[in-house]
Amino acid sequence: MSSTVFKLKLGQVLRYLVPVYAVYGFAVLLPLCIAFIYSFYNDAGSTFVGVQQYVKLVQDSNFWISFKNNMVVVVICVIGQVGIAFVIATLLQTKFLKMRALHRVAIFLPVVLAPVVTGYLWSLIYNYRFGILNWFLGVLGKEPALWLDSPGTVIYAVSIPLVWQYVGLYLIIFLAGMQNISSDIHDAVEIDGASWIQKTIHVTLPLLKGVMQVALLLCVSGTMKTFDHIFVMTGGGPGTNSMVMAQYAYDNAFVMSRLGYASTISIGMIVLSTIVVSLVVKLTGGGLRNE
Amino acid sequence: MKRKRFIQSTLLAVLALIVIATTGCGSNGSASKGADENSGGDIGLTFGHFRVSKDNIDVLFGDTLNQFRADHPNIKIKEEAVAHDPYRDRTTTLGASGELPDIFMANGSMILDFASKGYVAPWDNVIKEDTAWSNDFVDGAFDDFKVDNQIYGVPVKMAAVHTIYYNKAIFKEIGINEFPSAWEDFKKAITTLKEAGYTPIGMGNRSSVPVGSTVFSTLADRVTGTNWFNEVKSGERKFTDPEFIQALEAMKELIDLQAFNPDINSIDEGQGEALFYNKEAAMHISGSWFLPRLVREAPEDIAANTGMAFFPAIEGGKGDAHAVAGGGGWSYAVNARLTGEKKEAAIELIKALSGEKFAVAQKEISEIPARNVANYDESKLSPLANEYSKMLEGISYTPVYDIRLKPALVKTIYQGVQELLIGASSPQQIAEKVQSAVE
């Protein structure tokens, strides 16, 4: 019975969705296809060169440096965003905490900031002369540090704003998930005398597996295409030490005027991101179908 | 069955939408083009430029444009103006899709890119025919816009892309009364400044362009000489030649002396200028465009104590010390698809923006016009500007890397110089990387 109702309405529902699909096709799929086509052309977009650009991409050390940097950012964000968000979420569930709403709002607030604003904010925080971090080091009697100029550490420095900005998003996701865990389970565990850590590891974490998978997926796929923060803070510099794939594609398209190659990089980005994301899905226990 | 039909109709709807959207844009474009050509005598021209601020030159540009409009009521100029930095991006993007305005400002690097794609019209015939207009241009003014011996742009002005602005008071304080005229003395001055607790050279280089353009282009020419550059551009020589590696090593000498502020790569140009203004840095290296800004913005005691100089000669170098990287820089270019009276109107407009009258006015607001002007009012210039224009008399201009080379190569070289600044690569490694970008 219910299935026939659904079938009858399906056509109508999908018809209402036509504008959405049209916009999606026009704004997402079409440019993607065009980029794919451009990636087989030379940099002026005038002659077909086959897979030549792809051969160049595979041999391009700058591209692989960008990919490596991307992976560093992904690892930091997975630990930072998802990890810290989970810890904070469990803390927010405990009974000792006062002013729960205030904490939630304060942690969620950065999520609504524009990434460019976050980037500027943090480049001020990192500033060598009047940044708050170096002021703090000065108070402690230490030498000021070059946060965004040291080639070895700049990639960590530009990752922290990403963590800072999006930790609130995952916090909300985890809080929503935790509210779905029946309080009976918690009560039972507490009667059995489990400590907070035991409760978190053995009860909350397994019950949040599905939510955790979604959070990881969002975090990894979002971080693979990160651009705005790094563009504002360092522009990929110094040298190529904070270059990520999206920044490299931007540089090629709009600074170096190599449109064909920039398209190739974007396609390379999609391929690598898909591989990484599917690896993550595999590692966290095979797909979301069961949920 | 029903489902199949539904899918078909949906697909059709999507297709129709896309077709309407794309042809909609297309017919719009051709309609406006048609209107331009058929509306009885009216000539429509689009003009892409970056003269949008309240700076003197931008006001002069606007006034000239309005005067031209009043003189030619049948020519309708539609301005597509955005500020300088976004203008660069915008024009590169428009160039990538071949949708450039009828007239637009283009720098040498863009001309190089567009000429090879056939987007810009050559000027050689116009220059030959109208000698009254073309004769008074400064020697080499058109050099930046030459591709295969054809000229594709008319210079907007001349610019020196390197000038050391130094604080005379600080130099006196450490016992140097005259700006060093030898490379070794210059290095000694840097060491002394460093010991006295000053940042010898304060700059901002986040985009990697400032140091590459205003420091390295001139420094490299002192070592390699201009001939080497021309030969490397035509492919006879390589960036892995000892000349270029020596140039990078000269740069490295300055870096090893800690001549630059340590946070140079994380701050932008404006923040670098502030170091010079607040006496933290004894020198600031920039182009001729910094001078009007210095006169306007700097604290009074800084402006009064500012001296100007160029890099001294480097022993064993092949370059002329009485030279500075610079040239036309930006030019007015005409879209290659213009024909007939539209093209004539475009040429006339550009002549108005590069003629004698405009050049005199340019000179009087402390700009360096692209043509020789004799009859201007010297009293209208600030003392610093007068001093600067005397300094530039008889100087020869050497190539600016980011104007003469293709954008992709420029980025590689400047990024290399930035890597040198942070000590991440050796001169040899950078030279190899740059050479591989050529191939």
Interface residues (C-beta under 8 A of the other chain):
Chain A: G11 L14 R15 V18 Y21 A22 G25 F26 L30 D43 A44 G45 S46 S123 Y126 N127 Y128 R129 L146 W147 L148 D149 S150 P151 M233 T234 G235 G237 P238 G239 T240 N241 D251 N252 A253 F254 V255 M256 S257 R258 L259
Chain B: K2 R3 F6 T10 A13 V14 L17 I18 A21 D89 T92 T93 G95 A96 D113 S116 K117 R206 S207 S208 P262 D263 I264 N265 S266 I267 K406 P407 A408 V410 K411 Q415 Q418 E419 L421 I422 G423 A424 S425
